[in-house]
Each structure stands twice: as structure tokens, then as C-alpha cells.
Amino acid sequence: MPESKNQEHNTGETATAYGSIKIAEEAVASIVSLAAAQIKGVAAMSGSMASGLTEKLGKKNLTKGVKVEIDQQEVKIALNIFVEYGIKIPKLAMDIQNEVRDTVQTMTGLKVKEVNIYVQGISFEHSEVVEEVAENEETEVSSN
């Protein structure tokens, strides 16, 4: 029976003199997550607006909050993120778009057509930690 062209997931396929190279959407999504994690101000990734669940960037399901569509040699990317409090969202979004585009294009050779950023919410965790550290420092100073 001939090999089925209907695959469960799309791939970016490139033909070379030695054969073909296929890059799965999940692989691109992992690259996207790691590139986004490098940007200061990204607090977490979100699965979707409907799920309401957030997962910190880490080793568990890196592709959560990332949707990748590959059509031929072009990629469309959507990221659902939570932003740290105090970060300028438009600048952060542009930084993410640039980093993700550059990283995906460099690592895969695929052309990134779109990088859409969806800010799901603001994380206040970082600011709470800073406040706790400041309070502890004040307590230590006054106890001397």
C-alpha cells in the first residue's frame, strides 16, 4: 500500500540531494517556546483563552501556549503569554516577535510569515518577591 500523505501534523518539508528533511509543528513550537523564554518580561505561557490554565515555562510541556501552522515553507505562529507586571507590553511583543522569527528561521530554514502575540494577563509574582525581599532587608537593618 502506498505511503499515506495524510499526516496527523503538518511538517515543513525540504528536499535535498540526499533526501528530504521534515520538521514537525511540535518541533517548531518547542523552538518558539524556548526563544520566548529568553525575553525578560515573559512570565508564563497560557494554553488558550478558554482553558484558563497557565503553566510556567519549564521542562513540562514547552509547547503549551504556542500554536504553529506550517504551509509549505512558511510558518504562522501564535503565542499566548502572561507578562510580568511593569513591563511595556508593545515593546515586549516586538522583542518576542523578532527573537522568535530570527530563531525559527535560523534553526529550521522556514520562512516565518506571522508571529502573533496574545497577552492573556499580567503576573504579579515578581513584584511580590521584590517587596518581600525589601521588607526582609528593612527588618534586618532595624534589628541591629
C-alpha positions, -999 to +999 in steps of 0.1 A: +000+000+000+014+035-008+026+057+020-002+080+031+003+117+026-023+125+053-003+130+084-017+139+118+006+170+120+019+193+093+056+195+086+079+218+069+095+196+042+127+205+023+141+183-004+179+180-007+202+160-029+204+133-002+167+131+006+141+152+024+140+170+057+107+172+076+103+195+106+072+188+127+050+216+141+058+204+176+095+208+170+089+244+158+066+251+188+094+239+212+118+263+195+093+291+198+088+285+235+124+285+242+130+316+222+102+334+240+115+323+274+147+342+267+129+375+267+128+394+300+092+401+309+075+369+298+062+354+330+044+323+316+027+307+287-010+300+286-027+271+269-056+291+255-081+317+265-108+290+271-086+268+293-077+295+318-048+274+329-012+288+330+020+269+331+053+283+340+080+280+313+100+249+322+105+213+312+068+204+314+051+208+280+071+235+265+047+239+236+018+250+259+005+284+247+021+280+213+003+273+181+022+267+149+009+263+114+033+252+086+022+256+050+049+246+025+080+266+037+060+293+056+052+293+093+024+312+112+029+313+149+006+324+178+018+327+214-004+331+244+016+347+272+014+363+307+035+394+312+054+404+343+039+435+360+056+467+350+068+456+315+059+477+285+037+453+265+042+467+230+080+467+233+079+432+248+057+419+220+080+433+194+110+418+211+093+384+212+083+387+175+119+395+165+135+368+186+110+341+176+113+350+139+151+350+139+154+318+160+129+298+139+143+310+106+179+303+117+172+268+132+148+255+106+153+274+074+115+280+073+102+315+065+082+330+094+052+347+079+035+358+112+042+359+149+010+369+167+012+376+205-018+373+227-014+387+262-036+367+285-028+385+317-003+401+340+017+382+365+023+400+399+046+373+413+079+390+406+068+423+422+056+404+453+090+387+456+108+421+453+085+436+480+092+406+503+130+410+499+127+447+506+107+441+537+132+414+549+161+439+544+143+466+564+137+441+592+174+430+592+186+466+593+162+476+622+171+446+643+208+457+646 
